[in-house]
C-alpha cells in the first residue's frame, strides 16, 4: 500500500473510518468523504496524529457532479487513483407497506447510485493504474431481510453491477472486490431511516458484540493484495449465504424468526 492513492467514500465513521486508518497506516495516501463537518474534522485530526497523508472531501455521494469533482480533485492533488472503496451507505428499518417511497429512493440513491457515480468517474484512472475497485456490500446482498427492503435492494443492485463490470474489465487487469460484512459495529443502524425518513437514533442490536470496523478494513486490504473476487465475513454470514443458496424456503422462515427478535421489531 506504500504511496497508493486510495479514495474511501463515507469514511467519517464505521468501516470507512477503519479503512482510512488501516490503509493509511500501511503507507497509502487517503482521500476520504463524508457529510458531517464535525466528523470530518475528527477524522482529519486522527489521521494527522498518525502522520497519514490525507485529504477530506465533504460531499453527498448521491450527487453525480460531486463525485466527478471528488475524482478531479484527487487527480489534481495526487496525480493518480489506485484504489476506490465504495463504502458510503445508509440503511432503513420499516415495513415496505408503511414506508414512504422517498425513503426507498434515498437509500437507492446513496447506496447504489453513489457507487455507480464514484466508479464511473474513477474508472478511467484505475484502468491506467491497473488498480482495484471495492464495493462494501452486505449479507443483505445475498439474503433479503424483512423491514429492510430498500437496503436489501440497494445491495443486490450493487452486487449485480459489480459482477457485470468485473467481467467487462477482467482482461484489462483491473481488480474488483465485493465485500459482504456481517453485523459490524458502526453508526449505520443508529442512522437508519424509519418509514418517514427520520433517523431511528438507536441501534436495535448490541454493537459491542460485533466485528470491529478495523477488522473489516484489514480483511479488505488483504483481499485487495490477493485480488480476491468476493469476501463474505463472519461464520454466521457465510452460513446465511450457504443456506440461502440451497434451502431458500427454509431460510425465509428462519430469517423472519431471527429478525422478529430485534428490539422494537416492526413485525412479529
Secondary structure, DSSP 4 states (H G I P E B T S, - for coil): -TT-EEEESS-SSHHHHHHHHHHHHTT-EEEEEES-HHHHHHHHHHHHHTT--EEEEE--TT-HHHHHHHHHHHHHHHS---EEEE-----B-S-GGGS-HHHHHHHHIIIIIHHHHHHHHHHHHHHHHT-EEEEE--GGGTS--TT-HHHHHHHHHHHHHHHHHHHHHGGGT-EEEEEE--SBSSSTTTT-B-TTS-B--S-SS-GGGSBPHHHHHHHHHHHHHTT-SEEE-SHHHHHHHHHHHH-HHHHHHHHHHHHHTSTT-S--
